[in-house]
Amino acid sequence: MKDQDNKLTLQETEQLCRLYMDCNLSVLEETELQYVLGKVPYSSPCIDEVRMLMGITIVPESKKRHGFISIRTAISIAASFIVLMVATFVLLNNIYLTEQNDNGLYIAYANGRKVSHKQTIQQVTADMKTAEDFLNHITELETQEQIMIDNFINQISPEQ
């Protein structure tokens, strides 16, 4: 039995591309040409133009590998490992700091020197109490002002 040679030559492929450009191919033939252009390694201005029009990109054969894994893969693995290590460090450091001080971490400086942890907590507590007292005072003033406004409105209403 005789084997058939179904490979197109460069000239045949260019001829099909010219027919495509002249709109002389059926939809089925255009589809077949698109498939062929994706498989053949030929390159010429005519073929490249038709590939561009059809949106075909040729992926060049991969370069020889140097060893078991490629350099790009090794770099990706190393970068992933570094990200994993940093994430682990941050997570463990955060857990350690939370366990060390259940009330949170307070660090304060006065006159360029670090203040002790106990003094820092006392200062933060005092500042929070001062802020709360201020908010309570403002709320009280607001209530008094609202009472005065209500009294004023009630005095005007009966006269009308």
MOUR-V919953 format. One record per run of one state. SS is the DSSP state (H for helix, E for strand, C for the rest). FROM is the first residue (numbers start at 1). TO is the last residue. If there is no record, write none. Layout:
BEGIN
SS;FROM;TO
SS;FROM;TO
END
This chain:
BEGIN
C;1;9
H;10;21
C;22;26
H;27;39
C;40;44
H;45;54
C;55;70
H;71;100
C;101;108
E;109;110
C;111;112
E;113;114
C;115;116
H;117;159
C;160;160
END
